[in-house]
Amino acid sequence: MTKRRALLAAGMTTALAVTLIGCTSGNGGGGGAGASKTNCTNEIKVQDVPVVTYWGWFEDTAQTVDNFNESHDDVQICWTNAGQGADAYTKLSTSLQSKSGAPDIVQIEYDWLNSFLIQGGLVNMAEHGIEEYKDSFTEGAWRDVSSGDGVYAVPVDLGPVGMWYRADLFEEHGIPVPTTWEEYAAAGEQLSEATGGETLIGNFAPNGAGQHYALLDQAGAVPFEFDNGNPTEIGINHDDEASKKVYEYWIDLVDRGLVGTDQAWTSEFNTALGGGRYATAIYPVWYNIHIPAFEGAEEGAEWRAAPIPQWDGSEPKQVNWGGSTLAVTAQAEDPALATKVAAELYEPQENKELGVEVGGLFLAYPEMIESDYFQDRPYEFYGGQQINKEVFGPAALAYEGVTFSPFSQYYYDESQRLLSEAIAGNMSATEAAEELQVSLETYATDQGFTLK
């Protein structure tokens, strides 16, 4: 098997096995096996003009697409909710493999773009005029959709990371809100002593893949080096000092009983966070819609947001977790037209506001992030705090971007397996990092990659 064929096979496996990590919730399944201009969720407003097919799951998509179609007499969007996460990605991968049935435009999360790139499934939008829109997006978002000299998606929303915290608990026990990881650990000790171990500073989820990747980035690690201009080469860095520092820090907090180890996205974690077991959650801006929804939330709990703690407070590093893009597939009938539609879908202010108010999106447009409309929005559940102005806006604008793995699912699965072993005391954090390095290198070479 040639290297290219092996890489394509790896990409198929990745996409078919994918699990959704940290995105804005959507409507669920729907849609047929392939894209069709006659099987639209929405109404086509203008007949006898080009139609661009689109698979997406944002809550605002129905209204956003209707607005676009009503304001355009030269092109229309045919939208289908093809599901999200595993459902959507499996359908897309199947369509790409069969060379039939993929939409012109598809919603894909940043960390899965490379998995579809190695299948040859996405158009290089730089060849179709996307560069003229570059200044509309944040630096970090643009880097996240770029690979080598190519640009493979339009950024839509971001997930800048902060620290959600129980202000009432910190105030009750006279503990300053931590600004560094050293202070975070110290606050954990104080909380544990003050509550007899009943309240923990936070949780380190074995399956918190998106969170772990952000934490590695913040510490200066570069987990993967991948450039679609050289798609058979990859650099893997998980046994470096920065990665080990992150793993050792969190496993130490686990060993000292200062953080929990509940799996993320489970009722156990939700109950613990809502019920006061955990005093913080190191999560992105989109988590603001989840916290108020937890059942059994403590009466009188006061949640607020603060910037993510830093390794070095004098040189802060901001990070991202989650967010989605609009990519043009290799099956697009008119890639240039699809590129233009994807780039301009959220360009009107009305659609930006729909994204914010209906979709719950933190849009990747500096103009929106810096606007009074966005910065001054109060969040009632968080005591009226202007979280976009105080925490997440500055974090998004300072985020520099990362490079993701072209086999994300295998990476996430192995990371969870080995961190679980470290949490259980079966190996040290350093050993977990070193074994993860070996596992990823072996997998990459088996799939036809050459290691840098």
NORVENZI-V387950 format. One line per field, one symbol per residue. ss: DSSP state (a for helix, b for strand, c for the rest). phi: phi as a letter, one per 30 degrees, with the letter a starting at -180 (. if undefined). psi: psi as a letter, one per 20 degrees, with the letter a starting at -180 (. if undefined). A space follows every 10 residues. Layout:
ss: ???
phi: ???
psi: ???
This chain:
ss: ccaaaaaaaa aaaaaaaccc cccccccccc cccccccccc cccccccccb bbbbbccccc aaaaaaaaaa ccccbbbbbb cccccaaaaa aaaaaaaacc ccccbbbbba aaaaaaaccc cbccaaaaca aaaaaaccaa aaaacbbccb bccbbcbccb bbbbbbaaaa aacccccccb aaaaaaaaaa aaaaaccccb cbbcccccaa aaaaaaaacc cccbbccaaa ccbbbbcccc aaaaaaaaaa aaaaacccbb ccccccaaaa aaaacccbcb bbbbaaaaaa accccccccc ccbbbbbccb cccccccccb cccbbbbbbc ccccaaaaaa aaaaccccaa aaaaaaaccc ccbccaaaac caaaacccba aaccbcaaaa aaaaaaaacc cccccccaaa aaaaaaaaaa aaacccccaa aaaaaaaaaa aaaaaacccb bc
phi: .deddddddd ddddddcebd chbddbdjdk icdbdbdccc dccddbcibe ccdbcabedd eedddedddd cbccabcccb ddibiedddd ddddddddia jdddbbdbde dceddddddi cbdddddbjd edceddcded ddddccbicc bcacdcbbbe cbbdbddddd decicdddcb dddddddddd ddddciidcc dabcdecded deddddeddj dbebcbbddb dccbcbbbcd dddddddddd ddddddicbd bdddicddde ddddcjdccb bdbddddddd edcddidddi dccbcbedec dbddbdbcbb bjjbbcccdd cedbeddddd dddcecddee ddddeddcdi ccddceedec ddedddddce dciidddddd bddedddcdc jbccddbddd dddddddddd ddddidaddd ddddddeddd dddddddjdc dd
psi: prgghhhghg hggghhjqpp omrpqaibar qahrqpiimq hrpphprkrq ppqpprjqhi gghggggghh jpjiqqpopp nkarcggghg ggggghhikq iqrgpqppqg iighhhgiik iqqoihikjh hiigiirqgg gghhjqocjq pjrpqfrrmp paopqnhhgg ghjkpqpqir hghgghhggg ggghjkjhpq hapnphjlgh gggghgghij qnhqopoihm ijqqppnikr hgghggghgh hghghjkiqr kqqqkqhggg ggghjjhpir onrrhiihig giipqkqppj poqrqrqpqq hohimqpqrq oaqrroqpri jphnhgghgg gghjgjgqhg hghggghgik qnqkohgghi qhgghjoqog hkkjpmhhgh fhghgghipi rrprqjmggg ggghggghhh gghijirrgg hgghhggggh gggghhjjqp p.
